[in-house]
Amino acid sequence: RPGRRTHWGFRADEVGRVMAATGQDFGGYVRMEDGTEGLRPDQLLPVLWKAVQELAAEVAELRKGRA
């Protein structure tokens, strides 16, 4: 279906709210002078990678408890 592909992504306004709520100054969220919000995907990768590492460690600990 050319031209009708599904695209997935993050909403800049949601990411901005989360970062503001946590007190983080996050370079992956930008607000332009005209009010347009955007994200820098390359800045999201380390955040997502850290979350994966933390979840993997938690899963490993849970598995130890079953052994």
Predicted model as a PDB file, atoms N, CA, C, CB and O in Angstrom, pLDDT in the B-factor column:
MODEL        1                                                                  
ATOM      1  N   ARG A   1       0.822  -1.168   0.000  1.00 65.00           N  
ATOM      2  CA  ARG A   1       0.000   0.000   0.000  1.00 65.00           C  
ATOM      3  C   ARG A   1       0.880   1.250   0.000  1.00 65.00           C  
ATOM      4  CB  ARG A   1      -0.943  -0.012   1.197  1.00 65.00           C  
ATOM      5  O   ARG A   1       0.998   1.919   1.027  1.00 65.00           O  
ATOM      6  N   PRO A   2       1.474   1.560  -1.094  1.00 75.00           N  
ATOM      7  CA  PRO A   2       2.331   2.741  -1.164  1.00 75.00           C  
ATOM      8  C   PRO A   2       1.613   4.000  -0.679  1.00 75.00           C  
ATOM      9  CB  PRO A   2       2.821   2.944  -2.588  1.00 75.00           C  
ATOM     10  O   PRO A   2       0.459   4.245  -1.029  1.00 75.00           O  
ATOM     11  N   GLY A   3       2.304   4.780   0.119  1.00 81.00           N  
ATOM     12  CA  GLY A   3       1.745   6.022   0.631  1.00 81.00           C  
ATOM     13  C   GLY A   3       0.801   5.864   1.799  1.00 81.00           C  
ATOM     14  O   GLY A   3       0.262   6.852   2.298  1.00 81.00           O  
ATOM     15  N   ARG A   4       0.591   4.634   2.247  1.00 84.00           N  
ATOM     16  CA  ARG A   4      -0.351   4.387   3.345  1.00 84.00           C  
ATOM     17  C   ARG A   4       0.291   3.567   4.461  1.00 84.00           C  
ATOM     18  CB  ARG A   4      -1.597   3.667   2.822  1.00 84.00           C  
ATOM     19  O   ARG A   4      -0.393   2.844   5.185  1.00 84.00           O  
ATOM     20  N   ARG A   5       1.575   3.682   4.587  1.00 83.00           N  
ATOM     21  CA  ARG A   5       2.272   2.943   5.639  1.00 83.00           C  
ATOM     22  C   ARG A   5       1.959   3.536   7.010  1.00 83.00           C  
ATOM     23  CB  ARG A   5       3.792   2.951   5.389  1.00 83.00           C  
ATOM     24  O   ARG A   5       1.673   4.726   7.137  1.00 83.00           O  
ATOM     25  N   THR A   6       2.018   2.691   8.021  1.00 82.00           N  
ATOM     26  CA  THR A   6       1.860   3.148   9.388  1.00 82.00           C  
ATOM     27  C   THR A   6       3.210   3.614   9.901  1.00 82.00           C  
ATOM     28  CB  THR A   6       1.275   2.033  10.289  1.00 82.00           C  
ATOM     29  O   THR A   6       4.213   2.918   9.744  1.00 82.00           O  
ATOM     30  N   HIS A   7       3.238   4.781  10.510  1.00 79.00           N  
ATOM     31  CA  HIS A   7       4.457   5.317  11.103  1.00 79.00           C  
ATOM     32  C   HIS A   7       4.246   5.418  12.608  1.00 79.00           C  
ATOM     33  CB  HIS A   7       4.827   6.709  10.489  1.00 79.00           C  
ATOM     34  O   HIS A   7       3.201   5.876  13.069  1.00 79.00           O  
ATOM     35  N   TRP A   8       5.245   4.986  13.367  1.00 85.00           N  
ATOM     36  CA  TRP A   8       5.167   5.011  14.816  1.00 85.00           C  
ATOM     37  C   TRP A   8       6.184   6.006  15.346  1.00 85.00           C  
ATOM     38  CB  TRP A   8       5.406   3.603  15.413  1.00 85.00           C  
ATOM     39  O   TRP A   8       7.225   6.226  14.727  1.00 85.00           O  
ATOM     40  N   GLY A   9       5.895   6.594  16.462  1.00 87.00           N  
ATOM     41  CA  GLY A   9       6.842   7.537  17.030  1.00 87.00           C  
ATOM     42  C   GLY A   9       6.397   8.008  18.400  1.00 87.00           C  
ATOM     43  O   GLY A   9       5.430   7.507  18.974  1.00 87.00           O  
ATOM     44  N   PHE A  10       7.126   8.978  18.900  1.00 90.00           N  
ATOM     45  CA  PHE A  10       6.828   9.581  20.189  1.00 90.00           C  
ATOM     46  C   PHE A  10       6.236  10.962  19.962  1.00 90.00           C  
ATOM     47  CB  PHE A  10       8.096   9.661  21.075  1.00 90.00           C  
ATOM     48  O   PHE A  10       6.558  11.631  18.980  1.00 90.00           O  
ATOM     49  N   ARG A  11       5.384  11.379  20.859  1.00 94.00           N  
ATOM     50  CA  ARG A  11       4.815  12.722  20.778  1.00 94.00           C  
ATOM     51  C   ARG A  11       5.714  13.673  21.553  1.00 94.00           C  
ATOM     52  CB  ARG A  11       3.354  12.756  21.332  1.00 94.00           C  
ATOM     53  O   ARG A  11       6.003  13.455  22.730  1.00 94.00           O  
ATOM     54  N   ALA A  12       6.149  14.720  20.884  1.00 95.00           N  
ATOM     55  CA  ALA A  12       7.058  15.671  21.503  1.00 95.00           C  
ATOM     56  C   ALA A  12       6.455  16.304  22.748  1.00 95.00           C  
ATOM     57  CB  ALA A  12       7.440  16.747  20.511  1.00 95.00           C  
ATOM     58  O   ALA A  12       7.151  16.494  23.746  1.00 95.00           O  
ATOM     59  N   ASP A  13       5.165  16.634  22.702  1.00 94.00           N  
ATOM     60  CA  ASP A  13       4.544  17.277  23.860  1.00 94.00           C  
ATOM     61  C   ASP A  13       4.537  16.355  25.075  1.00 94.00           C  
ATOM     62  CB  ASP A  13       3.117  17.705  23.525  1.00 94.00           C  
ATOM     63  O   ASP A  13       4.712  16.823  26.201  1.00 94.00           O  
ATOM     64  N   GLU A  14       4.338  15.046  24.865  1.00 94.00           N  
ATOM     65  CA  GLU A  14       4.337  14.096  25.981  1.00 94.00           C  
ATOM     66  C   GLU A  14       5.737  13.951  26.569  1.00 94.00           C  
ATOM     67  CB  GLU A  14       3.812  12.724  25.522  1.00 94.00           C  
ATOM     68  O   GLU A  14       5.907  13.948  27.788  1.00 94.00           O  
ATOM     69  N   VAL A  15       6.734  13.832  25.701  1.00 92.00           N  
ATOM     70  CA  VAL A  15       8.114  13.711  26.178  1.00 92.00           C  
ATOM     71  C   VAL A  15       8.502  14.974  26.944  1.00 92.00           C  
ATOM     72  CB  VAL A  15       9.093  13.467  24.992  1.00 92.00           C  
ATOM     73  O   VAL A  15       9.129  14.891  28.000  1.00 92.00           O  
ATOM     74  N   GLY A  16       8.139  16.130  26.424  1.00 91.00           N  
ATOM     75  CA  GLY A  16       8.442  17.384  27.100  1.00 91.00           C  
ATOM     76  C   GLY A  16       7.818  17.460  28.478  1.00 91.00           C  
ATOM     77  O   GLY A  16       8.460  17.919  29.423  1.00 91.00           O  
ATOM     78  N   ARG A  17       6.567  17.016  28.611  1.00 93.00           N  
ATOM     79  CA  ARG A  17       5.888  17.026  29.915  1.00 93.00           C  
ATOM     80  C   ARG A  17       6.574  16.097  30.911  1.00 93.00           C  
ATOM     81  CB  ARG A  17       4.421  16.618  29.754  1.00 93.00           C  
ATOM     82  O   ARG A  17       6.759  16.458  32.073  1.00 93.00           O  
ATOM     83  N   VAL A  18       6.951  14.908  30.462  1.00 91.00           N  
ATOM     84  CA  VAL A  18       7.606  13.948  31.355  1.00 91.00           C  
ATOM     85  C   VAL A  18       8.949  14.497  31.828  1.00 91.00           C  
ATOM     86  CB  VAL A  18       7.804  12.587  30.644  1.00 91.00           C  
ATOM     87  O   VAL A  18       9.271  14.419  33.014  1.00 91.00           O  
ATOM     88  N   MET A  19       9.715  15.041  30.923  1.00 88.00           N  
ATOM     89  CA  MET A  19      11.013  15.574  31.306  1.00 88.00           C  
ATOM     90  C   MET A  19      10.862  16.764  32.255  1.00 88.00           C  
ATOM     91  CB  MET A  19      11.803  15.985  30.063  1.00 88.00           C  
ATOM     92  O   MET A  19      11.632  16.897  33.207  1.00 88.00           O  
ATOM     93  N   ALA A  20       9.888  17.619  32.005  1.00 90.00           N  
ATOM     94  CA  ALA A  20       9.649  18.755  32.894  1.00 90.00           C  
ATOM     95  C   ALA A  20       9.231  18.269  34.281  1.00 90.00           C  
ATOM     96  CB  ALA A  20       8.569  19.687  32.305  1.00 90.00           C  
ATOM     97  O   ALA A  20       9.665  18.824  35.290  1.00 90.00           O  
ATOM     98  N   ALA A  21       8.396  17.242  34.334  1.00 94.00           N  
ATOM     99  CA  ALA A  21       7.927  16.702  35.611  1.00 94.00           C  
ATOM    100  C   ALA A  21       9.054  16.088  36.421  1.00 94.00           C  
ATOM    101  CB  ALA A  21       6.850  15.667  35.375  1.00 94.00           C  
ATOM    102  O   ALA A  21       9.015  16.104  37.652  1.00 94.00           O  
ATOM    103  N   THR A  22      10.058  15.549  35.744  1.00 91.00           N  
ATOM    104  CA  THR A  22      11.192  14.934  36.446  1.00 91.00           C  
ATOM    105  C   THR A  22      12.318  15.927  36.692  1.00 91.00           C  
ATOM    106  CB  THR A  22      11.720  13.750  35.651  1.00 91.00           C  
ATOM    107  O   THR A  22      13.323  15.587  37.317  1.00 91.00           O  
ATOM    108  N   GLY A  23      12.156  17.151  36.204  1.00 91.00           N  
ATOM    109  CA  GLY A  23      13.181  18.165  36.407  1.00 91.00           C  
ATOM    110  C   GLY A  23      14.389  17.997  35.504  1.00 91.00           C  
ATOM    111  O   GLY A  23      15.450  18.562  35.768  1.00 91.00           O  
ATOM    112  N   GLN A  24      14.232  17.227  34.450  1.00 83.00           N  
ATOM    113  CA  GLN A  24      15.340  16.974  33.539  1.00 83.00           C  
ATOM    114  C   GLN A  24      15.421  18.027  32.444  1.00 83.00           C  
ATOM    115  CB  GLN A  24      15.205  15.596  32.921  1.00 83.00           C  
ATOM    116  O   GLN A  24      14.403  18.411  31.867  1.00 83.00           O  
ATOM    117  N   ASP A  25      16.624  18.491  32.161  1.00 85.00           N  
ATOM    118  CA  ASP A  25      16.873  19.342  31.006  1.00 85.00           C  
ATOM    119  C   ASP A  25      17.339  18.390  29.910  1.00 85.00           C  
ATOM    120  CB  ASP A  25      17.945  20.495  31.312  1.00 85.00           C  
ATOM    121  O   ASP A  25      18.512  18.019  29.861  1.00 85.00           O  
ATOM    122  N   PHE A  26      16.430  18.001  29.043  1.00 87.00           N  
ATOM    123  CA  PHE A  26      16.673  16.933  28.074  1.00 87.00           C  
ATOM    124  C   PHE A  26      16.906  17.503  26.688  1.00 87.00           C  
ATOM    125  CB  PHE A  26      15.499  15.953  28.047  1.00 87.00           C  
ATOM    126  O   PHE A  26      16.037  18.174  26.131  1.00 87.00           O  
ATOM    127  N   GLY A  27      18.076  17.238  26.131  1.00 91.00           N  
ATOM    128  CA  GLY A  27      18.434  17.748  24.810  1.00 91.00           C  
ATOM    129  C   GLY A  27      17.664  17.110  23.674  1.00 91.00           C  
ATOM    130  O   GLY A  27      17.753  17.571  22.536  1.00 91.00           O  
ATOM    131  N   GLY A  28      16.914  16.066  23.955  1.00 93.00           N  
ATOM    132  CA  GLY A  28      16.147  15.407  22.911  1.00 93.00           C  
ATOM    133  C   GLY A  28      14.815  16.067  22.624  1.00 93.00           C  
ATOM    134  O   GLY A  28      14.157  15.757  21.631  1.00 93.00           O  
ATOM    135  N   TYR A  29      14.420  16.980  23.498  1.00 93.00           N  
ATOM    136  CA  TYR A  29      13.165  17.715  23.319  1.00 93.00           C  
ATOM    137  C   TYR A  29      13.499  19.160  22.994  1.00 93.00           C  
ATOM    138  CB  TYR A  29      12.260  17.623  24.592  1.00 93.00           C  
ATOM    139  O   TYR A  29      14.299  19.793  23.684  1.00 93.00           O  
ATOM    140  N   VAL A  30      12.880  19.679  21.935  1.00 94.00           N  
ATOM    141  CA  VAL A  30      13.126  21.074  21.554  1.00 94.00           C  
ATOM    142  C   VAL A  30      11.807  21.791  21.321  1.00 94.00           C  
ATOM    143  CB  VAL A  30      14.009  21.151  20.289  1.00 94.00           C  
ATOM    144  O   VAL A  30      10.831  21.215  20.840  1.00 94.00           O  
ATOM    145  N   ARG A  31      11.813  23.074  21.679  1.00 93.00           N  
ATOM    146  CA  ARG A  31      10.676  23.939  21.372  1.00 93.00           C  
ATOM    147  C   ARG A  31      11.236  25.110  20.584  1.00 93.00           C  
ATOM    148  CB  ARG A  31       9.914  24.419  22.682  1.00 93.00           C  
ATOM    149  O   ARG A  31      12.095  25.849  21.066  1.00 93.00           O  
ATOM    150  N   MET A  32      10.740  25.266  19.376  1.00 94.00           N  
ATOM    151  CA  MET A  32      11.209  26.333  18.497  1.00 94.00           C  
ATOM    152  C   MET A  32      10.604  27.672  18.908  1.00 94.00           C  
ATOM    153  CB  MET A  32      10.861  26.018  17.035  1.00 94.00           C  
ATOM    154  O   MET A  32       9.656  27.718  19.692  1.00 94.00           O  
ATOM    155  N   GLU A  33      11.149  28.746  18.383  1.00 96.00           N  
ATOM    156  CA  GLU A  33      10.648  30.085  18.703  1.00 96.00           C  
ATOM    157  C   GLU A  33       9.171  30.260  18.345  1.00 96.00           C  
ATOM    158  CB  GLU A  33      11.475  31.131  17.976  1.00 96.00           C  
ATOM    159  O   GLU A  33       8.456  31.026  18.992  1.00 96.00           O  
ATOM    160  N   ASP A  34       8.719  29.546  17.309  1.00 97.00           N  
ATOM    161  CA  ASP A  34       7.311  29.667  16.900  1.00 97.00           C  
ATOM    162  C   ASP A  34       6.386  28.745  17.696  1.00 97.00           C  
ATOM    163  CB  ASP A  34       7.175  29.360  15.415  1.00 97.00           C  
ATOM    164  O   ASP A  34       5.193  28.667  17.403  1.00 97.00           O  
ATOM    165  N   GLY A  35       6.928  28.042  18.707  1.00 94.00           N  
ATOM    166  CA  GLY A  35       6.134  27.157  19.547  1.00 94.00           C  
ATOM    167  C   GLY A  35       6.088  25.711  19.080  1.00 94.00           C  
ATOM    168  O   GLY A  35       5.567  24.847  19.785  1.00 94.00           O  
ATOM    169  N   THR A  36       6.630  25.442  17.899  1.00 95.00           N  
ATOM    170  CA  THR A  36       6.674  24.070  17.385  1.00 95.00           C  
ATOM    171  C   THR A  36       7.558  23.220  18.283  1.00 95.00           C  
ATOM    172  CB  THR A  36       7.194  24.039  15.924  1.00 95.00           C  
ATOM    173  O   THR A  36       8.662  23.624  18.648  1.00 95.00           O  
ATOM    174  N   GLU A  37       7.062  22.035  18.639  1.00 95.00           N  
ATOM    175  CA  GLU A  37       7.826  21.109  19.464  1.00 95.00           C  
ATOM    176  C   GLU A  37       8.374  19.989  18.594  1.00 95.00           C  
ATOM    177  CB  GLU A  37       6.954  20.537  20.605  1.00 95.00           C  
ATOM    178  O   GLU A  37       7.757  19.599  17.603  1.00 95.00           O  
ATOM    179  N   GLY A  38       9.533  19.481  18.971  1.00 95.00           N  
ATOM    180  CA  GLY A  38      10.128  18.398  18.214  1.00 95.00           C  
ATOM    181  C   GLY A  38      11.016  17.534  19.092  1.00 95.00           C  
ATOM    182  O   GLY A  38      11.314  17.871  20.238  1.00 95.00           O  
ATOM    183  N   LEU A  39      11.426  16.418  18.526  1.00 95.00           N  
ATOM    184  CA  LEU A  39      12.307  15.484  19.218  1.00 95.00           C  
ATOM    185  C   LEU A  39      13.530  15.206  18.362  1.00 95.00           C  
ATOM    186  CB  LEU A  39      11.568  14.170  19.551  1.00 95.00           C  
ATOM    187  O   LEU A  39      13.474  15.243  17.133  1.00 95.00           O  
ATOM    188  N   ARG A  40      14.622  14.930  19.032  1.00 94.00           N  
ATOM    189  CA  ARG A  40      15.850  14.504  18.370  1.00 94.00           C  
ATOM    190  C   ARG A  40      16.024  13.017  18.667  1.00 94.00           C  
ATOM    191  CB  ARG A  40      17.100  15.346  18.855  1.00 94.00           C  
ATOM    192  O   ARG A  40      16.461  12.650  19.757  1.00 94.00           O  
ATOM    193  N   PRO A  41      15.685  12.158  17.702  1.00 90.00           N  
ATOM    194  CA  PRO A  41      15.708  10.712  17.949  1.00 90.00           C  
ATOM    195  C   PRO A  41      17.048  10.192  18.454  1.00 90.00           C  
ATOM    196  CB  PRO A  41      15.348   9.985  16.694  1.00 90.00           C  
ATOM    197  O   PRO A  41      17.086   9.266  19.264  1.00 90.00           O  
ATOM    198  N   ASP A  42      18.149  10.776  17.986  1.00 94.00           N  
ATOM    199  CA  ASP A  42      19.456  10.308  18.440  1.00 94.00           C  
ATOM    200  C   ASP A  42      19.650  10.536  19.938  1.00 94.00           C  
ATOM    201  CB  ASP A  42      20.562  11.008  17.661  1.00 94.00           C  
ATOM    202  O   ASP A  42      20.426   9.823  20.575  1.00 94.00           O  
ATOM    203  N   GLN A  43      18.958  11.518  20.505  1.00 93.00           N  
ATOM    204  CA  GLN A  43      19.044  11.788  21.932  1.00 93.00           C  
ATOM    205  C   GLN A  43      18.159  10.844  22.747  1.00 93.00           C  
ATOM    206  CB  GLN A  43      18.657  13.229  22.211  1.00 93.00           C  
ATOM    207  O   GLN A  43      18.357  10.690  23.952  1.00 93.00           O  
ATOM    208  N   LEU A  44      17.194  10.219  22.094  1.00 90.00           N  
ATOM    209  CA  LEU A  44      16.312   9.271  22.785  1.00 90.00           C  
ATOM    210  C   LEU A  44      16.961   7.905  22.956  1.00 90.00           C  
ATOM    211  CB  LEU A  44      15.004   9.122  22.025  1.00 90.00           C  
ATOM    212  O   LEU A  44      16.637   7.185  23.901  1.00 90.00           O  
ATOM    213  N   LEU A  45      17.861   7.540  22.071  1.00 93.00           N  
ATOM    214  CA  LEU A  45      18.451   6.200  22.114  1.00 93.00           C  
ATOM    215  C   LEU A  45      19.133   5.874  23.443  1.00 93.00           C  
ATOM    216  CB  LEU A  45      19.447   6.055  20.999  1.00 93.00           C  
ATOM    217  O   LEU A  45      18.885   4.796  23.983  1.00 93.00           O  
ATOM    218  N   PRO A  46      19.968   6.736  23.991  1.00 92.00           N  
ATOM    219  CA  PRO A  46      20.582   6.397  25.277  1.00 92.00           C  
ATOM    220  C   PRO A  46      19.565   6.231  26.405  1.00 92.00           C  
ATOM    221  CB  PRO A  46      21.578   7.460  25.659  1.00 92.00           C  
ATOM    222  O   PRO A  46      19.741   5.382  27.278  1.00 92.00           O  
ATOM    223  N   VAL A  47      18.516   7.028  26.390  1.00 88.00           N  
ATOM    224  CA  VAL A  47      17.470   6.925  27.413  1.00 88.00           C  
ATOM    225  C   VAL A  47      16.776   5.570  27.300  1.00 88.00           C  
ATOM    226  CB  VAL A  47      16.437   8.081  27.270  1.00 88.00           C  
ATOM    227  O   VAL A  47      16.562   4.889  28.303  1.00 88.00           O  
ATOM    228  N   LEU A  48      16.431   5.189  26.090  1.00 91.00           N  
ATOM    229  CA  LEU A  48      15.764   3.908  25.874  1.00 91.00           C  
ATOM    230  C   LEU A  48      16.690   2.737  26.201  1.00 91.00           C  
ATOM    231  CB  LEU A  48      15.277   3.803  24.428  1.00 91.00           C  
ATOM    232  O   LEU A  48      16.255   1.736  26.771  1.00 91.00           O  
ATOM    233  N   TRP A  49      17.952   2.866  25.843  1.00 95.00           N  
ATOM    234  CA  TRP A  49      18.921   1.798  26.121  1.00 95.00           C  
ATOM    235  C   TRP A  49      19.070   1.603  27.629  1.00 95.00           C  
ATOM    236  CB  TRP A  49      20.296   2.124  25.480  1.00 95.00           C  
ATOM    237  O   TRP A  49      19.137   0.467  28.097  1.00 95.00           O  
ATOM    238  N   LYS A  50      19.124   2.690  28.390  1.00 96.00           N  
ATOM    239  CA  LYS A  50      19.230   2.589  29.847  1.00 96.00           C  
ATOM    240  C   LYS A  50      18.002   1.894  30.422  1.00 96.00           C  
ATOM    241  CB  LYS A  50      19.398   3.987  30.478  1.00 96.00           C  
ATOM    242  O   LYS A  50      18.124   1.080  31.338  1.00 96.00           O  
ATOM    243  N   ALA A  51      16.832   2.205  29.898  1.00 95.00           N  
ATOM    244  CA  ALA A  51      15.610   1.549  30.365  1.00 95.00           C  
ATOM    245  C   ALA A  51      15.652   0.047  30.082  1.00 95.00           C  
ATOM    246  CB  ALA A  51      14.377   2.177  29.697  1.00 95.00           C  
ATOM    247  O   ALA A  51      15.229  -0.749  30.920  1.00 95.00           O  
ATOM    248  N   VAL A  52      16.152  -0.344  28.924  1.00 98.00           N  
ATOM    249  CA  VAL A  52      16.278  -1.765  28.589  1.00 98.00           C  
ATOM    250  C   VAL A  52      17.246  -2.444  29.559  1.00 98.00           C  
ATOM    251  CB  VAL A  52      16.762  -1.944  27.122  1.00 98.00           C  
ATOM    252  O   VAL A  52      16.977  -3.547  30.034  1.00 98.00           O  
ATOM    253  N   GLN A  53      18.369  -1.790  29.852  1.00 98.00           N  
ATOM    254  CA  GLN A  53      19.335  -2.370  30.794  1.00 98.00           C  
ATOM    255  C   GLN A  53      18.706  -2.565  32.176  1.00 98.00           C  
ATOM    256  CB  GLN A  53      20.584  -1.470  30.904  1.00 98.00           C  
ATOM    257  O   GLN A  53      18.900  -3.604  32.807  1.00 98.00           O  
ATOM    258  N   GLU A  54      17.958  -1.572  32.640  1.00 98.00           N  
ATOM    259  CA  GLU A  54      17.325  -1.674  33.956  1.00 98.00           C  
ATOM    260  C   GLU A  54      16.284  -2.779  33.986  1.00 98.00           C  
ATOM    261  CB  GLU A  54      16.682  -0.346  34.341  1.00 98.00           C  
ATOM    262  O   GLU A  54      16.193  -3.519  34.966  1.00 98.00           O  
ATOM    263  N   LEU A  55      15.503  -2.899  32.931  1.00 97.00           N  
ATOM    264  CA  LEU A  55      14.503  -3.971  32.872  1.00 97.00           C  
ATOM    265  C   LEU A  55      15.159  -5.346  32.794  1.00 97.00           C  
ATOM    266  CB  LEU A  55      13.578  -3.769  31.672  1.00 97.00           C  
ATOM    267  O   LEU A  55      14.680  -6.295  33.414  1.00 97.00           O  
ATOM    268  N   ALA A  56      16.243  -5.462  32.042  1.00 97.00           N  
ATOM    269  CA  ALA A  56      16.959  -6.741  31.940  1.00 97.00           C  
ATOM    270  C   ALA A  56      17.513  -7.150  33.305  1.00 97.00           C  
ATOM    271  CB  ALA A  56      18.108  -6.643  30.901  1.00 97.00           C  
ATOM    272  O   ALA A  56      17.463  -8.326  33.665  1.00 97.00           O  
ATOM    273  N   ALA A  57      18.037  -6.194  34.063  1.00 97.00           N  
ATOM    274  CA  ALA A  57      18.552  -6.497  35.397  1.00 97.00           C  
ATOM    275  C   ALA A  57      17.421  -6.938  36.320  1.00 97.00           C  
ATOM    276  CB  ALA A  57      19.275  -5.275  35.988  1.00 97.00           C  
ATOM    277  O   ALA A  57      17.589  -7.858  37.121  1.00 97.00           O  
ATOM    278  N   GLU A  58      16.285  -6.287  36.206  1.00 96.00           N  
ATOM    279  CA  GLU A  58      15.132  -6.666  37.030  1.00 96.00           C  
ATOM    280  C   GLU A  58      14.645  -8.057  36.685  1.00 96.00           C  
ATOM    281  CB  GLU A  58      13.995  -5.663  36.858  1.00 96.00           C  
ATOM    282  O   GLU A  58      14.324  -8.833  37.585  1.00 96.00           O  
ATOM    283  N   VAL A  59      14.584  -8.387  35.432  1.00 96.00           N  
ATOM    284  CA  VAL A  59      14.174  -9.723  34.996  1.00 96.00           C  
ATOM    285  C   VAL A  59      15.153 -10.764  35.510  1.00 96.00           C  
ATOM    286  CB  VAL A  59      14.078  -9.793  33.459  1.00 96.00           C  
ATOM    287  O   VAL A  59      14.742 -11.829  35.971  1.00 96.00           O  
ATOM    288  N   ALA A  60      16.452 -10.464  35.436  1.00 95.00           N  
ATOM    289  CA  ALA A  60      17.468 -11.403  35.935  1.00 95.00           C  
ATOM    290  C   ALA A  60      17.285 -11.654  37.423  1.00 95.00           C  
ATOM    291  CB  ALA A  60      18.885 -10.867  35.663  1.00 95.00           C  
ATOM    292  O   ALA A  60      17.404 -12.793  37.873  1.00 95.00           O  
ATOM    293  N   GLU A  61      16.998 -10.611  38.194  1.00 94.00           N  
ATOM    294  CA  GLU A  61      16.778 -10.770  39.635  1.00 94.00           C  
ATOM    295  C   GLU A  61      15.532 -11.608  39.907  1.00 94.00           C  
ATOM    296  CB  GLU A  61      16.648  -9.396  40.313  1.00 94.00           C  
ATOM    297  O   GLU A  61      15.540 -12.462  40.795  1.00 94.00           O  
ATOM    298  N   LEU A  62      14.476 -11.373  39.160  1.00 94.00           N  
ATOM    299  CA  LEU A  62      13.238 -12.146  39.327  1.00 94.00           C  
ATOM    300  C   LEU A  62      13.471 -13.619  38.988  1.00 94.00           C  
ATOM    301  CB  LEU A  62      12.113 -11.568  38.436  1.00 94.00           C  
ATOM    302  O   LEU A  62      12.934 -14.504  39.654  1.00 94.00           O  
ATOM    303  N   ARG A  63      14.260 -13.875  37.966  1.00 94.00           N  
ATOM    304  CA  ARG A  63      14.559 -15.262  37.600  1.00 94.00           C  
ATOM    305  C   ARG A  63      15.387 -15.959  38.660  1.00 94.00           C  
ATOM    306  CB  ARG A  63      15.287 -15.311  36.271  1.00 94.00           C  
ATOM    307  O   ARG A  63      15.223 -17.158  38.884  1.00 94.00           O  
ATOM    308  N   LYS A  64      16.262 -15.238  39.306  1.00 92.00           N  
ATOM    309  CA  LYS A  64      17.068 -15.819  40.390  1.00 92.00           C  
ATOM    310  C   LYS A  64      16.153 -16.300  41.519  1.00 92.00           C  
ATOM    311  CB  LYS A  64      18.099 -14.781  40.932  1.00 92.00           C  
ATOM    312  O   LYS A  64      16.409 -17.336  42.132  1.00 92.00           O  
ATOM    313  N   GLY A  65      15.113 -15.564  41.782  1.00 84.00           N  
ATOM    314  CA  GLY A  65      14.186 -15.912  42.852  1.00 84.00           C  
ATOM    315  C   GLY A  65      13.424 -17.196  42.591  1.00 84.00           C  
ATOM    316  O   GLY A  65      12.951 -17.843  43.526  1.00 84.00           O  
ATOM    317  N   ARG A  66      13.302 -17.566  41.335  1.00 79.00           N  
ATOM    318  CA  ARG A  66      12.584 -18.803  40.973  1.00 79.00           C  
ATOM    319  C   ARG A  66      13.495 -20.016  40.995  1.00 79.00           C  
ATOM    320  CB  ARG A  66      11.956 -18.667  39.592  1.00 79.00           C  
ATOM    321  O   ARG A  66      13.016 -21.150  41.010  1.00 79.00           O  
ATOM    322  N   ALA A  67      14.781 -19.796  40.996  1.00 62.00           N  
ATOM    323  CA  ALA A  67      15.744 -20.917  40.918  1.00 62.00           C  
ATOM    324  C   ALA A  67      15.854 -21.662  42.219  1.00 62.00           C  
ATOM    325  CB  ALA A  67      17.115 -20.416  40.516  1.00 62.00           C  
ATOM    326  O   ALA A  67      16.615 -22.624  42.317  1.00 62.00           O  
TER     327      ALA A  67                                                      
ENDMDL                                                                          
END                                                                             
